[in-house]
Amino acid sequence: MSHLFHGLLINLIRRSDCQSIRPPTPEEATDDLEDDWRTWCEAEQKKRLAFLCFMWDTQHAVLFCQSLCMSAFELRSNMPCDQAIWEADSAETWHQLRQKQPMTPLFLSCLKMYLHPDAATIPKNLNALSRSLLLHGLMSVAWDMQRRDQTSLGVIESNPLGNWQARLAASYSAWHADYTTFCASYLSSLPSSTLFLAKEFHVCRTATLALYHAAHILLHTPFLDLQIYAGSRHILGRPVARHDYARSQRVVKKWVAENTEEAGKAVWHAAALVSEGVEVLDGDLSCSDISGGRLWHHPWAVYLGTLVVWGVWYARPSPPPPSGNQLPQHLQHLDDEDEIIWDPAAEMKTLLGAILVAQPEKLLEPGREGVFAGGMGKRGTNGLAAVVSKCLSKVRWAVVHDGMMVLRGLVQWRLVGGSGGL
């Protein structure tokens, strides 16, 4: 039902002035302070409504391979104001705070700065919401470029951004460097890490960084084919047939074999996403924050990352065996397929830890099979699927439940010991 009304909501936003409205400046003030405050509040509300719908639409399109209804370049407003001004409880407080804060820059101006990270410096006074908006703006541009490649039919041979995947990856990394600095500065300004604000900010940062890693993964990953390859029975509401599986298997194996650098980067970001994501889903945030909607996309992003790590290990070209068909001495104990996994979580952490200390672009280079070698990769991916499927079973959301069932189908349950258990 939500999907049916999504396009209607975006069209209503587009028919209003929410996408282009700019709150009145101090120079436009009248003699009625109370009226000025209410006029400003209404304009700021409209602006934020358009921005939040844009964020929702971008997540809907990028994470679930749906159609994008709203382009980043439709948003002509300036960034959201500082949170203290937004939460002012009187016209006088609002007026005093507003005098101290500079005018927020235009959303499109900052987005263009990130699209050319070597040519411009992003303003330092952006708040958490504005920085999250810019990440969604970059994700929206990436989606536009991907659809442009898919629909050009060979008629358009050159892309205005050149190698747009590399360009967007650099923009994502520049955004992440700025966001990391911002988070450290904000947390250090709080008097105690146990404050309510610190906990609130941790939830916001967790959700935002999950999207950051997912954005990197989806730059290069054929995610729909990866889901089919893993055994998903329905994709975009359509049942998966045998010929769909055969085609997706070829696509995923070709992707891993011919794009080792990009696939390696996707695996690294997937490992970072899952490593933190499992802690969140198993921790205190799982009940209040996920069910409350503030981390609603997080379980799906963890599912996405899990499939990438699993899929790359199973789709990678098999490395040639060492001379004499013997594994190196330090790996011989890993080749026993019948070895029982007594602790799936430990196997998962070993695999993810090995990925995270490696250089992303060299993870899948020939001769560097150590991370995914022999039984280590097999036990690690088995433990990964087992642990994440258990975590996702706690989430009451139909699409995540479907993902959980896919992951359960990947687990070789005979290798999971009772004491390590699910």
C-alpha positions as CSV (number, residue, x, y, z in Angstrom):
1,M,0.0,0.0,0.0
2,S,2.8,2.4,0.8
3,H,4.4,1.7,-2.6
4,L,1.1,2.5,-4.4
5,F,0.9,5.9,-2.8
6,H,4.6,6.8,-3.1
7,G,4.3,8.4,-6.5
8,L,1.3,10.3,-5.5
9,L,3.1,11.8,-2.5
10,I,6.0,12.9,-4.7
11,N,3.7,14.5,-7.3
12,L,1.9,16.4,-4.5
13,I,5.3,17.7,-3.4
14,R,6.2,18.7,-6.9
15,R,2.9,20.6,-7.4
16,S,3.6,22.7,-4.3
17,D,6.4,25.1,-3.7
18,C,8.2,22.9,-1.2
19,Q,11.1,22.0,-3.6
20,S,12.0,25.6,-4.2
21,I,10.8,27.6,-1.2
22,R,13.4,29.6,0.7
23,P,12.6,31.0,4.2
24,P,12.6,34.8,4.4
25,T,16.0,36.3,5.3
26,P,16.6,38.7,8.2
27,E,16.6,41.6,5.7
28,E,13.0,40.8,4.8
29,A,11.8,41.2,8.4
30,T,8.8,43.2,9.3
31,D,7.8,45.0,12.5
32,D,5.8,42.0,13.8
33,L,8.4,39.5,15.2
34,E,5.7,36.9,16.0
35,D,4.4,37.0,12.5
36,D,7.9,36.8,11.0
37,W,8.7,33.7,13.1
38,R,5.5,31.9,12.0
39,T,6.1,32.8,8.3
40,W,9.7,31.5,8.6
41,C,8.5,28.3,10.4
42,E,6.0,27.5,7.6
43,A,8.6,27.9,4.9
44,E,11.2,25.8,6.8
45,Q,8.6,23.1,7.3
46,K,7.8,23.0,3.6
47,K,11.5,22.9,2.7
48,R,12.2,20.0,5.2
49,L,9.2,18.1,4.0
50,A,10.6,18.1,0.4
51,F,14.0,17.1,1.6
52,L,12.7,14.2,3.7
53,C,10.5,13.0,0.9
54,F,13.6,13.1,-1.4
55,M,15.6,11.1,1.1
56,W,12.8,8.5,1.4
57,D,12.5,8.3,-2.4
58,T,16.3,7.9,-2.9
59,Q,16.5,5.1,-0.4
60,H,13.4,3.4,-2.0
61,A,15.1,3.5,-5.4
62,V,18.7,2.8,-4.6
63,L,18.3,0.1,-1.8
64,F,15.4,-1.7,-3.5
65,C,16.2,-1.1,-7.2
66,Q,13.0,0.8,-7.7
67,S,12.3,3.8,-9.9
68,L,13.5,7.2,-8.7
69,C,10.6,9.7,-8.6
70,M,12.4,12.8,-7.5
71,S,15.7,14.1,-8.9
72,A,18.3,15.9,-6.7
73,F,18.4,18.7,-9.2
74,E,14.7,19.5,-8.5
75,L,15.6,20.7,-5.0
76,R,16.3,24.5,-5.3
77,S,16.1,25.3,-1.6
78,N,18.9,26.1,0.9
79,M,20.0,23.6,3.5
80,P,18.0,23.1,6.7
81,C,18.7,25.6,9.4
82,D,20.6,24.8,12.6
83,Q,18.7,22.6,14.9
84,A,18.7,25.1,17.8
85,I,16.9,27.6,15.6
86,W,14.4,25.0,14.4
87,E,13.6,24.1,18.0
88,A,13.4,27.6,19.3
89,D,10.3,27.9,21.7
90,S,9.6,31.6,21.2
91,A,9.9,34.3,18.6
92,E,12.5,36.1,20.7
93,T,14.7,33.1,21.1
94,W,14.4,32.3,17.4
95,H,15.4,35.9,16.5
96,Q,18.4,35.9,18.8
97,L,19.8,32.6,17.5
98,R,19.2,33.6,13.9
99,Q,21.3,36.7,14.2
100,K,24.3,34.5,15.2
101,Q,24.0,32.0,12.4
102,P,25.0,32.6,8.8
103,M,22.6,31.8,6.0
104,T,22.8,28.1,5.1
105,P,24.1,27.4,1.6
106,L,22.0,26.0,-1.3
107,F,21.7,22.2,-1.4
108,L,22.7,22.1,-5.1
109,S,25.7,24.2,-4.6
110,C,27.1,21.8,-1.9
111,L,26.1,18.8,-4.0
112,K,28.1,20.1,-6.9
113,M,31.1,20.6,-4.6
114,Y,31.1,16.9,-3.7
115,L,30.8,16.0,-7.4
116,H,34.1,17.9,-7.9
117,P,35.8,17.2,-4.5
118,D,39.2,18.4,-5.7
119,A,37.9,21.8,-6.8
120,A,35.9,23.0,-3.8
121,T,35.7,22.9,0.0
122,I,32.4,22.0,1.7
123,P,31.2,24.5,4.4
124,K,32.1,23.4,7.9
125,N,29.0,24.6,9.6
126,L,26.6,22.0,8.1
127,N,24.6,20.0,10.6
128,A,23.9,16.2,10.6
129,L,20.7,16.4,8.6
130,S,22.3,18.5,5.9
131,R,25.2,16.1,5.6
132,S,22.8,13.1,5.3
133,L,20.9,15.0,2.6
134,L,24.1,15.4,0.6
135,L,24.9,11.7,0.8
136,H,21.4,11.0,-0.5
137,G,22.0,13.6,-3.3
138,L,25.1,11.7,-4.4
139,M,23.2,8.4,-4.2
140,S,20.5,9.9,-6.4
141,V,23.1,11.1,-9.0
142,A,24.6,7.6,-9.0
143,W,21.2,6.1,-9.7
144,D,20.6,8.6,-12.5
145,M,23.9,7.7,-14.1
146,Q,23.3,4.0,-13.8
147,R,19.8,4.3,-15.4
148,R,21.3,6.5,-18.1
149,D,23.8,3.7,-19.0
150,Q,21.1,1.1,-19.0
151,T,18.7,3.1,-21.2
152,S,21.1,4.6,-23.7
153,L,20.9,1.5,-25.9
154,G,24.3,2.4,-27.3
155,V,23.0,5.6,-28.9
156,I,24.9,7.7,-26.4
157,E,28.5,6.5,-26.3
158,S,30.0,9.0,-23.9
159,N,29.0,9.9,-20.3
160,P,29.3,13.6,-19.3
161,L,30.9,12.5,-16.0
162,G,33.4,10.2,-17.7
163,N,34.0,7.1,-15.5
164,W,31.1,8.1,-13.3
165,Q,31.5,5.1,-10.9
166,A,35.0,6.3,-10.0
167,R,33.9,9.9,-9.8
168,L,31.0,9.0,-7.4
169,A,33.3,6.7,-5.4
170,A,35.7,9.6,-4.8
171,S,32.7,11.8,-3.9
172,Y,31.4,9.3,-1.4
173,S,34.9,9.1,0.2
174,A,35.2,12.9,0.4
175,W,31.8,13.0,2.0
176,H,32.8,10.3,4.5
177,A,36.0,12.1,5.5
178,D,34.0,15.3,6.2
179,Y,31.3,13.3,8.1
180,T,33.8,11.5,10.2
181,T,35.4,14.9,11.2
182,F,32.0,16.3,11.9
183,C,31.0,13.4,14.2
184,A,34.2,13.6,16.2
185,S,33.8,17.3,16.7
186,Y,30.1,17.0,17.7
187,L,30.7,14.2,20.2
188,S,33.7,16.0,21.7
189,S,31.5,19.1,22.3
190,L,29.1,17.1,24.5
191,P,29.9,17.0,28.2
192,S,29.2,13.2,28.6
193,S,28.8,10.2,26.3
194,T,25.9,9.0,28.4
195,L,23.8,12.1,27.5
196,F,20.5,11.6,25.7
197,L,21.9,13.7,22.8
198,A,24.9,11.4,22.4
199,K,22.6,8.3,22.2
200,E,20.4,10.1,19.7
201,F,23.4,11.0,17.6
202,H,24.7,7.5,17.7
203,V,21.4,6.2,16.2
204,C,21.7,8.9,13.5
205,R,25.3,8.1,12.7
206,T,24.7,4.4,12.6
207,A,21.8,4.8,10.0
208,T,23.9,7.3,7.9
209,L,27.0,5.1,7.8
210,A,25.0,2.1,6.8
211,L,23.7,4.0,3.8
212,Y,27.3,5.2,3.0
213,H,28.6,1.6,2.8
214,A,25.5,0.5,0.9
215,A,26.0,3.3,-1.6
216,H,29.6,2.2,-2.2
217,I,28.5,-1.4,-2.6
218,L,25.7,-0.6,-5.1
219,L,28.0,1.5,-7.3
220,H,29.3,-1.7,-8.9
221,T,27.2,-4.7,-7.6
222,P,24.5,-6.4,-9.7
223,F,22.3,-6.7,-6.6
224,L,19.1,-8.1,-8.2
225,D,21.2,-10.8,-9.8
226,L,23.0,-11.5,-6.6
227,Q,19.7,-12.0,-4.8
228,I,18.5,-14.5,-7.4
229,Y,21.9,-16.2,-7.3
230,A,21.5,-16.6,-3.5
231,G,18.1,-18.3,-4.0
232,S,15.5,-15.5,-3.7
233,R,12.1,-16.8,-4.9
234,H,10.6,-13.4,-5.8
235,I,12.2,-10.2,-7.2
236,L,10.3,-7.0,-7.6
237,G,7.1,-8.9,-7.1
238,R,7.8,-11.4,-9.8
239,P,8.5,-15.1,-9.2
240,V,12.0,-16.3,-10.2
241,A,12.1,-19.0,-12.9
242,R,14.9,-21.5,-13.6
243,H,16.2,-19.5,-16.6
244,D,16.3,-16.4,-14.4
245,Y,18.7,-18.2,-12.0
246,A,20.9,-19.4,-14.8
247,R,21.2,-15.9,-16.2
248,S,21.9,-14.4,-12.9
249,Q,24.5,-17.0,-12.0
250,R,26.4,-16.1,-15.2
251,V,26.1,-12.4,-14.5
252,V,27.4,-12.6,-10.9
253,K,30.3,-14.9,-11.9
254,K,31.3,-12.7,-14.7
255,W,31.1,-9.6,-12.5
256,V,33.5,-11.2,-9.9
257,A,35.9,-12.6,-12.5
258,E,36.2,-9.4,-14.7
259,N,35.9,-6.7,-12.0
260,T,38.2,-7.8,-9.3
261,E,39.1,-4.4,-8.0
262,E,35.4,-3.1,-7.9
263,A,34.2,-6.4,-6.4
264,G,37.0,-6.3,-3.8
265,K,35.9,-2.8,-2.8
266,A,32.3,-3.9,-2.6
267,V,33.3,-6.8,-0.3
268,W,35.3,-4.5,2.0
269,H,32.4,-2.1,2.4
270,A,30.0,-5.0,2.9
271,A,32.2,-6.4,5.7
272,A,32.3,-3.0,7.4
273,L,28.6,-2.7,7.1
274,V,27.8,-6.2,8.5
275,S,30.4,-6.0,11.2
276,E,28.8,-3.0,12.8
277,G,25.3,-3.9,11.7
278,V,25.2,-7.2,13.6
279,E,26.2,-5.4,16.8
280,V,23.4,-2.9,16.3
281,L,20.8,-5.6,15.5
282,D,21.9,-7.6,18.5
283,G,22.2,-4.6,20.9
284,D,20.0,-2.2,22.6
285,L,19.0,-0.4,19.4
286,S,17.2,-3.4,17.9
287,C,13.9,-3.0,19.7
288,S,13.3,0.7,20.2
289,D,15.0,2.2,17.2
290,I,14.4,-0.3,14.4
291,S,10.8,-0.9,15.3
292,G,10.3,2.8,15.8
293,G,11.4,3.4,12.3
294,R,14.6,5.5,12.9
295,L,16.8,2.7,11.6
296,W,14.2,1.1,9.3
297,H,16.6,0.7,6.3
298,H,19.4,-0.7,8.5
299,P,18.4,-4.4,8.5
300,W,18.0,-4.4,4.7
301,A,21.4,-2.9,4.3
302,V,22.9,-5.6,6.5
303,Y,21.2,-8.2,4.4
304,L,22.6,-6.5,1.3
305,G,26.1,-6.6,2.7
306,T,25.8,-10.2,3.7
307,L,24.8,-11.3,0.2
308,V,27.8,-9.5,-1.3
309,V,30.3,-11.3,1.0
310,W,28.7,-14.6,0.4
311,G,28.2,-14.1,-3.3
312,V,31.7,-13.1,-4.1
313,W,33.2,-16.1,-2.2
314,Y,31.0,-18.6,-4.1
315,A,31.1,-16.9,-7.5
316,R,34.9,-16.2,-7.5
317,P,37.1,-18.2,-9.9
318,S,38.5,-21.2,-8.1
319,P,42.2,-20.7,-7.5
320,P,44.5,-23.4,-8.9
321,P,45.6,-25.9,-6.2
322,P,49.2,-25.8,-5.0
323,S,51.7,-28.3,-6.4
324,G,50.9,-31.9,-5.4
325,N,47.3,-30.9,-4.8
326,Q,48.2,-30.0,-1.3
327,L,47.2,-26.8,0.5
328,P,50.0,-24.8,2.2
329,Q,50.7,-26.2,5.7
330,H,49.1,-23.2,7.5
331,L,45.8,-23.8,5.6
332,Q,45.6,-27.6,5.6
333,H,43.4,-27.6,8.7
334,L,40.9,-25.4,6.8
335,D,40.2,-27.8,4.1
336,D,38.1,-30.3,6.1
337,E,34.6,-29.7,4.9
338,D,33.2,-31.9,7.7
339,E,34.7,-29.8,10.4
340,I,32.0,-28.6,12.7
341,I,31.5,-24.9,13.4
342,W,31.1,-24.7,17.1
343,D,30.9,-20.9,17.1
344,P,29.3,-19.4,13.9
345,A,29.8,-15.8,15.3
346,A,33.5,-16.4,15.8
347,E,33.9,-17.8,12.2
348,M,32.0,-14.8,10.9
349,K,34.2,-12.3,12.8
350,T,37.4,-14.1,11.7
351,L,36.3,-13.7,8.0
352,L,35.1,-10.1,8.3
353,G,38.2,-9.1,10.3
354,A,40.5,-10.6,7.6
355,I,38.6,-8.6,4.9
356,L,38.7,-5.3,6.8
357,V,42.5,-5.4,7.4
358,A,43.1,-6.0,3.7
359,Q,43.4,-3.4,0.9
360,P,39.9,-3.3,-0.7
361,E,41.1,-3.1,-4.3
362,K,43.5,-6.0,-3.9
363,L,41.2,-8.4,-2.1
364,L,40.5,-10.5,-5.1
365,E,43.8,-10.2,-7.0
366,P,45.3,-13.5,-8.2
367,G,47.7,-14.8,-5.5
368,R,45.8,-13.0,-2.7
369,E,43.3,-15.7,-2.0
370,G,44.2,-15.9,1.7
371,V,41.0,-14.1,2.9
372,F,38.7,-16.4,0.9
373,A,40.9,-19.5,1.0
374,G,39.6,-23.0,1.4
375,G,37.6,-23.8,4.5
376,M,38.2,-20.4,6.0
377,G,35.9,-18.8,3.4
378,K,33.5,-21.6,3.5
379,R,33.1,-21.7,7.3
380,G,33.2,-17.9,7.5
381,T,30.4,-17.4,5.0
382,N,28.4,-20.2,6.6
383,G,28.8,-18.6,10.0
384,L,28.0,-15.2,8.5
385,A,24.7,-16.3,6.9
386,A,23.7,-18.2,10.2
387,V,24.4,-15.2,12.5
388,V,22.8,-12.5,10.3
389,S,19.7,-14.6,9.6
390,K,19.2,-15.0,13.3
391,C,19.6,-11.2,13.8
392,L,17.1,-10.5,11.0
393,S,14.5,-12.9,12.5
394,K,13.9,-10.3,15.2
395,V,12.8,-7.6,12.8
396,R,9.1,-7.4,12.1
397,W,9.2,-6.3,8.5
398,A,7.9,-8.5,5.6
399,V,10.7,-7.6,3.1
400,V,13.4,-8.3,5.8
401,H,11.7,-11.6,6.7
402,D,12.0,-12.6,3.0
403,G,15.7,-11.7,3.1
404,M,16.1,-13.7,6.3
405,M,14.6,-16.8,4.6
406,V,17.1,-16.4,1.7
407,L,20.0,-16.3,4.2
408,R,18.7,-19.3,6.1
409,G,18.7,-21.2,2.8
410,L,22.5,-20.5,2.5
411,V,23.4,-22.0,5.8
412,Q,24.8,-25.5,5.8
413,W,23.1,-26.4,9.1
414,R,25.1,-29.6,9.6
415,L,28.2,-27.5,10.1
416,V,26.6,-25.4,12.9
417,G,27.2,-27.0,16.3
418,G,24.6,-26.9,19.0
419,S,26.8,-25.0,21.5
420,G,27.4,-22.2,19.1
421,G,23.9,-22.1,18.2
422,L,20.9,-20.6,16.6
